[in-house]
Amino acid sequence: MPGILIVAHTPIAGSMLGFVEHTYGKVPVRMAAVDIPPYEDTKVSFDRVYEAATQVQSEYGILVLTDVMGATPANVATRLARSDLFQCKVIVLAGVNLPMLMRAISYRGTGVESVALKAMQGGQNGIIRLGAPSSMTESELILNQNAGTSDAKS
């Protein structure tokens, strides 16, 4: 079972772990979260993330979920995958949301590549426009949006 590590801006990572604990009644094994506060030195951040990664690692790999690509938490987390610090595979995904996290936990019985793919699918499928008729296609939504724009110009 791959380890799962959430690395995000304070308080996102800890809050997501709290959601998992609330949902499952406890935090699953080999799972941790590291909040990165503003203005923390990146070396200090990396040291904390590395320590957490060593706690969740397994022979099946580590899936690291982070919030925003290009931000400090993602940059720090990516250093785990770029290095030879671990003998297992490390995959970092940006854009973490709760459906992504739930999917990753649900499919942990598979390899880290499969878990990463399922997590990405869960994250994407978890973004839903509420209130829109489910029968509308993307093309119909765009046509309706454009029709509204042209009406506003008249």
GIVENLIN-V325133 format. One record per pair of residues at least 24 apart in sequence whose ideal C-beta (glycine too) atoms are under 10 Angstrom apart, sorted by the first residue. I is the first residue (numbers start at 1). J is the second residue. Records with the same first field share a line. If there is no record, write none. Layout:
I: J + J
This chain:
1: 28 + 29 + 30 + 31 + 58 + 59 + 60 + 61 + 108 + 109 + 110 + 111 + 112 + 115
2: 30 + 31 + 56 + 57 + 58 + 59 + 60 + 61 + 62 + 63 + 88 + 89 + 90 + 91 + 104 + 107 + 108 + 109 + 110 + 111 + 112 + 113 + 114 + 115 + 116
3: 28 + 29 + 30 + 31 + 32 + 52 + 53 + 54 + 55 + 56 + 57 + 58 + 60 + 61 + 62 + 63 + 64 + 86 + 88 + 90 + 108 + 112
4: 28 + 29 + 30 + 31 + 32 + 33 + 56 + 62 + 63 + 64 + 65 + 101 + 104 + 105 + 108 + 112 + 115 + 119
5: 30 + 31 + 32 + 33 + 34 + 49 + 52 + 53 + 55 + 56 + 57 + 62 + 63 + 64 + 65 + 66 + 77 + 80 + 90 + 92
6: 31 + 32 + 33 + 34 + 35 + 52 + 63 + 64 + 65 + 66 + 67 + 73 + 77 + 96 + 101 + 104
7: 32 + 33 + 34 + 35 + 36 + 45 + 48 + 49 + 52 + 53 + 64 + 65 + 66 + 67 + 72 + 73 + 74 + 75 + 76 + 77 + 78 + 80 + 92 + 94 + 96
8: 33 + 34 + 35 + 36 + 65 + 66 + 67 + 68 + 71 + 72 + 73 + 74 + 77 + 94 + 96
9: 35 + 36 + 37 + 38 + 66 + 67 + 68 + 71 + 72 + 73 + 74
10: 34 + 35 + 36 + 37 + 38 + 40 + 73
11: 35 + 37
12: 36 + 66 + 67 + 68 + 73 + 96
13: 49 + 52 + 65 + 66 + 67 + 73 + 96
15: 98
16: 65 + 67 + 96 + 97 + 98 + 100 + 101
17: 101
19: 98 + 101 + 102
20: 98 + 101 + 102 + 105
23: 98 + 101 + 102 + 105
24: 102 + 105
28: 56 + 105 + 108
29: 56 + 58 + 108
30: 55 + 56 + 57 + 58 + 60 + 62 + 108
31: 55 + 56 + 63 + 101 + 104 + 105 + 108
32: 56
33: 65
34: 64 + 66 + 73 + 76 + 77
35: 73
36: 66 + 67 + 71 + 72 + 73 + 74 + 75 + 76 + 77
37: 72
38: 72
39: 72
40: 72 + 76
42: 72 + 75 + 76 + 79
43: 76
44: 76
45: 72 + 73 + 75 + 76 + 77 + 79
46: 72 + 75 + 76 + 77 + 79 + 80
47: 76
48: 76
49: 73 + 76 + 77 + 79 + 80
50: 76 + 79 + 80 + 83 + 85 + 86
52: 80
53: 77 + 80 + 85 + 86 + 88 + 90
54: 85 + 86
57: 85 + 86 + 87 + 88 + 90
58: 88 + 108 + 112
59: 87 + 88 + 89
60: 88 + 89 + 108 + 109 + 110 + 111 + 112 + 113 + 115
61: 86 + 88 + 89 + 90 + 91 + 111 + 112 + 113 + 115 + 116
62: 86 + 88 + 89 + 90 + 91 + 92 + 112
63: 89 + 90 + 91 + 92 + 93 + 101 + 104 + 105 + 108 + 112 + 113 + 115 + 116 + 118 + 119
64: 90 + 91 + 92 + 93 + 94 + 96 + 116
65: 91 + 92 + 93 + 94 + 95 + 96 + 97 + 100 + 101 + 104 + 116 + 119 + 123
66: 92 + 93 + 94 + 95 + 96
67: 94 + 95 + 96 + 97
68: 94 + 95 + 96
69: 93 + 94 + 95
70: 94
88: 112
89: 113 + 116
91: 115 + 116 + 117 + 119
92: 116
93: 117 + 119 + 120 + 123
94: 123
95: 120 + 123 + 124 + 127
96: 123
97: 122 + 123 + 124 + 126 + 127
98: 122 + 123 + 126
99: 123 + 124 + 125 + 126 + 127 + 128
100: 124 + 125 + 126 + 127
101: 126
102: 126
